[in-house]
């Protein structure tokens, strides 16, 4: 079984928190001669979000505290609640750029048809502006966008949204700290997000341990003064 790239796993966790369903490392095939095919490219992440996706923690009893809207969308993603949102994303440990394959008309058409975003008859009218502007809105009201994640964002004029990985990490950490009261008790199956939860638990345990040591020393000093 192929292990998912670490950076891809991190961005996938980020998109999950933002209300997206994801498919990682989606292969696009190309027909050769006769019955031969080859993998043309892999799309790192395809992410689909329904409008008004949020978070709700149900209460077991009446009157119990019930957090609402636990998953607020990161403003940097520029999500519109007017319809579904499909992201075609590449993830780089270096500069945030799109592979040539991710901007190929054939690749984009294959992805859009596979995920039912538009009719075959509308493909050309959708793919052309998507390649040029990095985003397009379909007749059915769906938004389709190209996104690149990377350690460095040097240019935002490349015809797609670019998001730095340090922002991704910071958003996840802030989300954890803001909703720690119930996330600390959740069974996190996502490997990347679960690792961040483990780090946060260790950090908080270390802080509590340091406070206990300070209090112990203060108590010992107080007893020595009284003696």
C-alpha positions in Angstrom: 0.0 0.0 0.0 1.4 3.4 -1.0 2.1 5.8 1.8 0.6 9.2 1.3 3.1 12.1 1.0 3.4 14.0 4.4 2.6 17.4 2.9 -0.4 16.0 1.1 -1.7 14.4 4.3 -1.3 17.7 6.1 -3.2 19.7 3.5 -5.9 17.0 3.4 -6.4 17.4 7.2 -6.7 21.1 6.7 -9.3 20.7 4.0 -11.3 18.2 6.1 -11.4 20.8 8.9 -12.7 23.3 6.4 -15.6 21.1 5.4 -14.2 19.4 2.3 -14.5 15.8 1.3 -11.2 14.7 -0.4 -9.7 12.2 -2.8 -5.9 12.1 -2.5 -3.4 11.3 -5.3 -6.1 10.7 -8.0 -4.5 9.1 -11.1 -5.5 10.3 -14.6 -4.9 7.8 -17.4 -4.1 8.4 -21.0 -5.0 6.1 -23.8 -2.1 4.9 -26.0 -2.2 2.7 -29.0 -4.8 -0.2 -29.1 -5.6 -1.3 -25.5 -2.6 0.3 -23.8 -2.9 3.0 -21.2 -0.5 4.9 -19.0 -0.8 7.2 -16.0 -0.5 10.7 -17.3 -0.4 12.4 -13.9 -1.6 12.2 -10.3 -3.7 15.1 -8.9 -2.5 15.5 -5.3 -5.9 16.4 -3.9 -9.4 16.8 -5.2 -11.6 18.4 -2.6 -15.4 18.9 -2.7 -17.4 21.1 -0.3 -21.1 21.5 -0.1 -22.5 25.0 0.8 -22.9 25.8 4.5 -20.8 22.9 5.7 -20.0 23.3 9.3 -19.7 21.5 12.6 -22.2 20.5 15.2 -21.6 18.5 18.5 -24.9 16.9 19.5 -25.9 17.1 23.2 -26.7 13.9 25.0 -29.1 15.6 27.5 -31.2 18.7 27.3 -29.4 21.7 28.7 -26.0 20.3 28.0 -23.4 22.6 26.4 -23.7 22.2 22.6 -20.9 23.9 20.6 -22.1 24.9 17.1 -20.2 25.9 14.0 -17.0 24.2 15.1 -15.6 24.1 11.6 -15.4 27.7 10.4 -13.9 28.0 6.9 -10.5 29.7 6.6 -11.0 33.1 4.9 -7.9 32.5 2.8 -9.8 29.9 0.8 -12.3 32.4 -0.3 -15.2 30.0 -0.1 -18.6 31.1 -1.5 -21.7 29.6 0.2 -23.7 30.0 -3.0 -23.0 26.5 -4.2 -20.7 23.5 -4.1 -16.9 24.1 -4.3 -14.5 21.8 -6.1 -10.7 22.3 -5.6 -8.1 20.8 -7.9 -5.0 21.0 -5.7 -1.3 20.4 -6.0 0.9 20.2 -2.9 4.6 21.0 -2.9 7.2 21.0 -0.2 8.9 23.8 -2.1 7.3 26.7 -4.1 3.5 26.6 -4.4 3.1 25.9 -8.2 0.8 23.7 -10.3 2.3 20.9 -12.4 1.9 21.2 -16.1 -0.4 18.1 -16.0 -2.8 19.8 -13.6 -3.4 22.6 -16.2 -3.7 20.2 -19.1 -7.1 20.4 -20.9 -7.3 16.6 -21.1 -6.5 16.2 -17.4 -9.0 18.8 -16.3 -11.8 17.3 -18.5 -11.1 13.9 -17.1 -11.3 15.1 -13.5 -14.5 17.1 -14.1 -16.3 14.3 -15.9 -15.3 11.8 -13.2 -16.7 13.9 -10.4 -19.8 14.9 -12.3 -19.3 18.7 -12.1 -20.6 19.4 -15.6 -22.0 17.8 -18.7 -19.8 16.7 -21.6 -21.3 19.3 -23.8 -20.1 22.1 -21.4 -16.5 20.9 -20.9 -14.8 23.2 -23.4 -16.7 26.3 -22.0 -15.6 25.4 -18.5 -12.0 24.2 -19.0 -10.9 27.3 -21.1 -11.6 29.9 -18.4 -10.5 27.5 -15.6 -7.0 27.3 -17.2 -6.9 31.0 -17.9 -8.2 32.4 -14.6 -7.9 29.5 -12.2 -11.5 29.5 -11.3 -14.9 29.1 -13.0 -18.6 28.9 -12.1 -20.7 26.3 -13.9 -24.3 26.7 -15.1 -25.4 24.5 -12.2 -23.9 26.9 -9.6 -20.7 24.9 -8.7 -17.4 26.7 -8.4 -14.3 25.0 -9.7 -10.8 26.3 -8.6 -7.2 25.5 -9.1 -5.1 25.7 -5.9 -1.4 25.2 -5.1 -0.1 24.6 -1.6 3.7 25.0 -0.8 6.3 26.2 1.6 6.9 29.4 -0.4 4.4 31.6 -2.2 6.3 34.0 -4.4 3.6 35.0 -6.9 -0.1 35.2 -6.7 -0.6 36.1 -10.4 -0.2 32.6 -11.8 -3.8 32.0 -12.5 -4.6 30.0 -9.4 -4.9 30.4 -5.6 -1.6 29.8 -3.7 -1.6 28.9 0.0 1.6 28.6 2.1 2.0 25.5 4.2 2.9 27.5 7.3 -0.5 29.0 7.1 -2.1 25.5 6.9 -0.2 24.4 10.1 -1.1 27.6 11.9 -4.8 27.3 11.1 -4.9 23.7 12.3 -3.1 24.6 15.5 -5.5 27.5 16.2 -8.4 25.3 15.4 -7.2 22.7 17.9 -6.6 25.3 20.7 -9.9 27.0 20.1 -11.9 23.7 20.3 -9.6 21.7 22.6 -12.4 21.0 25.2 -13.9 18.3 22.9 -11.2 17.6 20.3 -9.0 16.3 23.1 -11.6 13.5 23.7 -12.2 12.7 20.1 -10.7 9.6 18.4 -8.8 11.2 15.5 -8.3 8.7 12.6 -6.6 11.3 10.3 -2.9 10.6 10.7 -1.7 14.2 10.1 -4.3 15.8 12.3 -3.9 13.1 14.9 -0.2 13.9 15.1 -1.0 17.5 15.8 -3.4 16.5 18.5 -0.7 14.4 20.1 1.7 17.4 20.0 -0.9 19.6 21.6 -1.5 17.1 24.4 2.2 16.9 25.0 2.6 20.7 25.0 -0.3 21.1 27.5 1.1 18.3 29.7 4.5 19.9 29.7 2.9 23.3 30.7 1.0 21.7 33.6 4.1 19.9 34.7 6.1 23.1 34.7 3.4 24.8 36.8 3.4 22.0 39.3 7.2 22.3 39.6 7.0 26.0 40.2 4.3 25.6 42.8 6.3 22.8 44.5 9.4 25.0 44.7 7.4 27.9 46.0 5.8 25.7 48.7 9.3 24.3 49.7 10.7 27.8 49.9 7.8 29.0 52.1 8.4 26.1 54.5 12.1 26.9 54.7 11.4 30.5 55.5 9.0 29.5 58.3 11.5 27.1 59.7 
